[in-house]
Amino acid sequence: MWDVVVVGLGGVGSFALRSLARRKRDILLTKNSHKSLNILGLERFSIGHTHGSSHGKSRIYRHAYFEHEHYVPLLLYSSNEFRLLEQQHESKKRNIIMQCGTLVVDSVKKLGSKTNKEKIVGKDSIRHDASKEQHHHQHQGLVAACHRSANQHNIPVQYMTSLELRKRYPQFIFQDDDIGLLEPGGGFVRPELAVRAALDDAMEGGAKVKENVCVTSIEEVVEGTDDNRDSCDNDGGHVILHVEDGDDIMAKKVIVSGGAWMGKLIPEWSSHLHVTRQIQAWIDVGNDASYESYEMPTWIRSSWSDSSSDNDEVAIYGIPADPLSNEPSWIKVAIHGRNDIVDDVDEAIPRPLVTNGEMKELQLAAQDFLRPDADTTRTRKKQHSWLSSSPYPFY
């Protein structure tokens, strides 16, 4: 029987397994080898697959989080772990994290009567009841919500007017009523590298990893008294992982990081979760150095003027050209917040291709915000990811 099994080895599961392996090393260093953890990580597909949300060569990281300020300590911890992991793998030249800043852009006109800086990012706008749902924060405007998180956790940010935005970032098209908030400490992570490095570190620490293992259900077996049910060090119970085309796996504890498959692995959560299809693509910007990460930040724009969506939480975001990429002249753009529900994640494997209509949606959004010399008609490596989310901010 395993002490702990991690189900799902994407961006979350890989680092959970790494943390467990480090705990195992700490136990060994104290010479309590009889207490060493027996750890297993299970991946439904192959490591680094493209069926979830931990692929795409680059992912934005940020700390001034508009979703809610309660997430910020987790974000600060995560980015620090990325840097520590990068230092550990310096000899392997794994450049996991790129700090180039994150720019959030919103429209004062969209926010109605909130037309001055004090109302947008002043004290009155950053004090809210933490019990209110996540969408309430976003409806106050992305810049105000980001500033609220930054203010509460002392994250350096810079407010920018439309004039300042145009002067500093000529790569974008800004409207007269645009405002921005720049977090210099933001940037992007290279997810495939991060996952692989975390798993290598976990395996070096004694964890075992198995790929192409499909867990179909998780059964909890409760034994003993109420006093010992929560301990891995006694007979307080265990879990059985039922596996497709294989023997069941037993463990004292299980960490489930199944992404889009969470509702299937934990059915009682399924009514609180929904999986949506989000699209992304790469746009050719030629040899223009202003689109590289040394000159251009990662960015999020709350909406665009030609958006036909009736969902005001839809946003377009992007990542600058990565100088370490095999294709350094391509920037990444994506749409977040689309309500394209995936009813059955298993039936959608292999994934349907990005449609012409979806690409048109993305191109219209991109050409509304990117300078014309970024040829939005030249796209390739069209991908999409599955986002499993809950309407409850801290579920």
N, C-alpha and C positions, 0 to 999 in steps of 0.2 A: 504493500500500500504506500502510495506517495504521500508525503507531508502536505505539499501544495501543488496543484496543477493550475496553470494559466491557460485558458481557452481563448485563442485568438492572439496572433503575434504581429499585429500592426503597430502603429505608432504608440498606442497605450500599452498593449500586452507585452511588447518587447522590452519596454522600460520597467514594467512591473516584474518581469522575470529577472532582469538585471538587478533590481533592488533586492529581490529574494536571494540571488546568488551572492550579493555583497554581504547580506546578513549571514549567509552560510560561511563565508570567509571569516567574518568577525567571530563567529562561534569557534571556528577552527583555531584562530589565533589565540583564543583564551584557553586552548587545550581541552575544551569540552567536546572532543570529537564524537562521543557517544550521543550528543545532542544535535549533530550536524543534520541540516535539513536535506530531505530527499525531494528534489524539485523537477517538475516536468512542464514543458511548454508545448502546446498543440496548435498547429496551424492547419486550417481546413484546406487551403490551397498550397502553393509553393511560397517560400519567403519572397517578399517584394512583389507580390501579384498586383494586378490592376483591377480587382473586383470590389475593392472597398473604398477607403478614403485616405490611404497612406501611400499614394503614388503620385506621379505627375512631376517629378524632378524638383519641384519647389513648392513650398507652402509658407504663407505669411505667418510670422509670429509677432505678437504685440502684447503690450501690458496695459495700456490705457483702454480698457475693454468696454465698449459701448453696451455689450449685452448685460452686464451687471458688475458692480465693483467687487462683489464677493468672490468673483473668479480670480481676481488679481494675484493673491498670494500663490495660487496654483501655477499661474503663468510665470511669475518670477522664479519659482522653484524649477519649472520645466526648462526655461531658457538657460538657467545656470547649469542644469544637468547636461544640456546639449554642449555647453562650453567645456565642462569637465570631461565629457566623453571625447570631444575633439582633441583635448590635450592628451588624453590617454592614447589616442590613436595617431598622434602626430607623426610617428615614424612610418605609418602606413599612408600618410598624406590624405587622410580623410577630412576634408573641409566640410563640416556639417552645417555650420551656421554662418550667415552673412549679415552683418549689421549695416544696413543702408538707410535706416529710418522708415517710418510708416506715416503716410499722409492720409488723413481722413477729410473728405470734402463734403460740405453740405450747402444747401441753398437757404438763405434767409427768407426768400420769397415763399419757399415751400413751408416754412415754419410759421407763416402768417404774421401776426402782430409782433413777433419777437424780432425786432429789427435793429437792435443795437447790441454791441458787444457785451455789455453788462448783463443783459437778459439772456444772451446766448451762452456765455461761459462764466457769468458772475456767481456769487455765493448763493443767490436765491435759486438758481437753476441746478445746483449740485447737491442740494439737501433734499433727499426723498426717503420715504419710508421703505426700508429694505425688504419689507414683506410684500410689496407690490410686485406684480408679475413682470417678467422680462420684457414683454412687448410694450409696457408702459414706458420704460426707460428709452426704448428705441423711438417711440413716437415723440419724445421730447426733442429729437434730432440727434444725429450721430455725434456731432462735435460736442454738444452739451453733455451727452452721456459719457463720451471719452474723457472730457474734462473733469466730470464728476469722479470717475475712477482714479484719474491722475491726481486730483486734489486730495482724495482720501488716503492714497498710498504714496504720496510724495514722488510721483513719477515725473521727470522733466518733460515738459511739452511746450510748444510754441504756437500761440494763436497767430493766424495770418489772414489779412484782408485779401480781397480779390486782386488788388494792385500788387501786393507783396507776393502773392501766388504767381502771378504772371511774370514778374521780374525774376523770381528764383527758379521757376520750373516752366520754361518755354516749351517743353515737350507736350504740355496739356493745353486744352482749350477751356478757359475759365469764363464764366458769366459774371456780369457786374455784381450780382447779388450773392456770389459764392463766398464762403468762408472756409478756412481750413485749420486743422490742428495737426501739427507735426510732432511725432514722438521720435526723437533721434535714436533712441535705444531699440526701436523695432527693426524688422528686416525679414529675412526668409531663411527657412530650414530646407535642407536637401533630404527629403523624407526617406528615400530608399537607402541612402548612406547611413542615416541615423538609425534606422531599424536594423540594418545589417551589423553596424558597429555595436549596438546595444546587445544583440543576440550573441555576437562573438564574445563580448565581455561576460555575458551570462554563462556561456558554455565554458569559458576559461575558469569561471568560478565554480564549476561543477554541475550546472544545470543541464538537463537533457532536453533536446528539441526534436520533435517529430513533425514532419510535413505531411500534407495530403491525408490528414486524419479528420474525418467529419463527425463531430459530436452531434447526435440527433436530439438528445434530451439529457437532463441532469436530474437525478433522483437523490433526495436527501433521506438518509437513514438515521433516525434519532434514537439514541440509546442512553441508558443511565439516567441520572437524576437531573433536575433543573440546575443543580450547582456545578455540573461538570460538562454541560453541553457545549460551551463555548471554548473549550481548551483543546489544542492539538496534542497535548501531552498526556491525555488519558483516553478512556474508552467512551467519550461523550458523544460518539456518533461519527458518521462519515458520509461521503457522497459517492454516488455511482455515476460515472459518465458513460452513457450508452453510445456506442460508436457504430457507424455504418460500416459494414464489411470488415468487422474486426472484433476483438475481444473487449468487453467492458473494462473500464479503468476505474479503480477505486482510489480515493484520496481523503485525507482528513479535512482539507480545506480546498476550495476552488475559487479562483479569480476569473470572472467572466468578462472578457473584453471583445465581444463578438461583433461590434459595430452594427452593420445593417441586419445582422442575424440575432440581435439581442432579444427581440420579441419572440423568436422561435425557441431560443435557449431558455428564456425565463418567461413562460407564457403569461404569468400574472402581470407582467409589465406591458404586454403587447397593446393593450387598449390605451396606454399612455405614450406610446411611441409611434412615429410614422417615418417612413423612409422616402426620401425625395431624390430625384435625379437632377444633378447640377452639371452644367456643361462648361467646358474650358477649351481653349485653343491657343495656338502660338501664331503671332503676327510678325511678318518680316519687316524689319526696320533698316535693312541694309547695313552699312558700316558706320552709321551715325553713333559716335561715342556718347552722345548725350542720353542715350537710352540704356547705357550700361549702369550697373549697380553702384558705381562710384559717383555717378551724377544724378541718378533717378532713384527715388524711394519706391518701396512697395506702396500701393495706394488703394483706397476704398472710396467710391463715390456713392452717395446714398440713393441717387436716382438719376435719370437722364431725361432730357426734354422730350424725346420722341418715344419714351416708354409707353407701350400700350397696355402694360400690366395693371390690373386693378389692385395689386398687392403693393402697398407703399413701403413695404420692408424689403423689396427687391433692390439689390445693389450690384454694381459692377465693380470688380477689383482687378488688380494686376500686379505683376512682378517684373522688374526690369530684366534686361538681358544678362545672363549669367556668364561671366568671363571664363568660368571653368567648364561650361557646357560644351558638348560636341557641336552645338549649333549656337554660337555666341551672338548671332545677329537676329535672334528671335526673342520677342518679349511674350509673356504669358498674360492672357486676359480671360476672365471667367465671370459668370453671373451667379450670384448667390441669393437664395431666397425664393427660387422658383417652386411653385406648388405642384410639380409634376410627381404625383404619388406613385411609388412602386408598390403594387399590391402584394406581390409574391416574389421575394428576392431569389428564390430557387428557380422559379420558372424563367427569370430574366438572365440566366447564365447559359450560354454566353450572352453578353450584353448586346442589345440592339445598337446599331451604329448611330452616331449623331446625324440627325436629319438635316436636309437643306433648310427647312424652316427654322430649326434651332440655330443653325449657323447664321442665318439671316438676322435672327434676334440678337445674337452676340455681335455681329458686325455693325448693326445699327447703333448698338449701345457704345461700342468702341469708337466709331467714327464721330460720335457726338462729344467725345472727351479727349481723344488723342489727336495730335497735330496731323494734318493731311499727309505729310510725308511718311507716316506710318501706314503702309498700304494694307488696310483692313481687308482687302479682297484677296491678299496673299496669305492664306492660312494653311496650316497643316498640323499633323499630329493631334487631330481632334479627339478629345477624350471627354469622359464624364465620370463623375464620382457619385457615390451614394452616401447621403447624409442621414443618419438616424438621429432624430431630435424629439424633444418633448415640449409641449406648451408650458410646462412648469419649469421655472428657471433653475431650481436646485434639486430636481428630481433625482 
